Amino acid sequence: MTNQLIPVFNGTISNEATLLCDARKLHEFLDVRRDFSTWIKNRVTEYGFIENADYILVHQSGGIKNTRGGDRRSKDYHLTLNTAKELAMVERNEQGRQVRRYFIECEKKLHQQSSTVIAPHRECLPKMVYHHQSKYNPYRAYVWNGEKNVYIGVYPTVDDAVAAQQLFYKNGNVKRILKVQPEISDAEKEMFIGNLHAVLHNFRRIDEIWRSRLRPALEVMDSKLVYLLHDRFNDSMCVLPTIESRIGKYIPPKLPR
């Protein structure tokens, strides 16, 4: 992206593709008076940011000496743009407002370039409810219990996630995961069984051709392939009776004369 105030790069949080920025670069641009380590740790605690949801930690080795003369590992914080925008705004200066508008523009350009939405409804989600990649339960909920963030579970809708948060605050009980199983109609079940019958029937026909034509021809040719195929066909035919005992044996329809 052109005219970068702060470098923005692609990353992954909780198996979800998203845009990230380096918290050190943000700290530098915002002209924060406190040192970086103190500033980022206080902000994470104060605003309840969650590792692997709002940011990820990247450990860097070397470059920083401890009091005993050895190297110690420093930590880089890679922030989601939502987290970065919130950190920018709480500084309440012109740099913060400027960088927030810049991050919004970065997200807008990304959405224009790709038909895939990184995280639907991210801007309007309630506090401590997050979107993640799931077909049936796409909303992940957390609560603050006075000491730490507590993971509640994943839910099919935002309302379900908020209801679980409210239930926790009321009596400490939650439904950890609301599984939403897709309903399978009787017609779909019947179609599946019919297709499975057809597969088994066709394989029996193929096995008949193998035994009556293919295997004798390969034996005449003294081909090593006959031994390999013989094992495969025998193994498969051993499974067929078990499947047919569950779904019933296929009876071919009578054809009109």
C-alpha positions, 0 to 999 in steps of 0.5 A: 500500500502506498504512503504507509504511515506504519507498515501493514502486513498479512498474518494469521490469528487463530487460523484466520487471515488478517492484516497486522501491524508491529506495535513498536512501529505504532508506538514510535509513530504515536510519539508515546513518552513511556518506553515501549515495553511498559506502554504495551503491557499496560495497554493490554491489561487496561483494555483487556486485549487477548493474545491470539485474538487481538494480537500475537507475540513474536519472540526475537532472540538476541540484541538485548543484554541483561544485567549479567551480560547475557542475551535475553529474548525480546517480544514483538506484538503484532496487532490486528488493525482493530486493536491498533486503532483502539490503541491509537485513539486512546492516546488522544492526539493528532497522530492517533487520529491520523493513524486510525484513518490510515488503518481504516483506509488499509482495510477498505483497500483490502476489501476492494482487492479481494472478494473474501471478507476477512472477518464479517461484522468486526466493526460492530461486534459487542465487547469480547465477542470475536468472529472466527472461521467456522461454518456453524459457530462463527462467534467466539465469546469471552468475559472478564471475571475480575482477574482474567479473561475467561473463554466461554465458547463458540456460538452460531449468532452474536445474540447467543454469544452475548446471552452466554456472557450475560449468563456468566455474569449472572450465575457463572454458568455457561453453555460451553459450545452450542453445536449446530448440526445441519438438518438432513432431510429424509429425501437426502438420506434416501438419496445417499443410501441410493447412491451407496447402493449404486456404488456397491452394485457397480463394484460387484459388477467390476469384480465379476469382470476382474475375475472372469476376464482381467485376471485370466488375461494378466495370468497368461501374461505372467504380469506382477500386476495380477497379485497387486490387484488380486489383493485390492479386490479381495480386501474390498469385497470383504467390506461389502457384506458389512456395509450391505448388512447396514443398508440392505442388499441392492435389488436391481429393478425389473426392466420392462420386457 
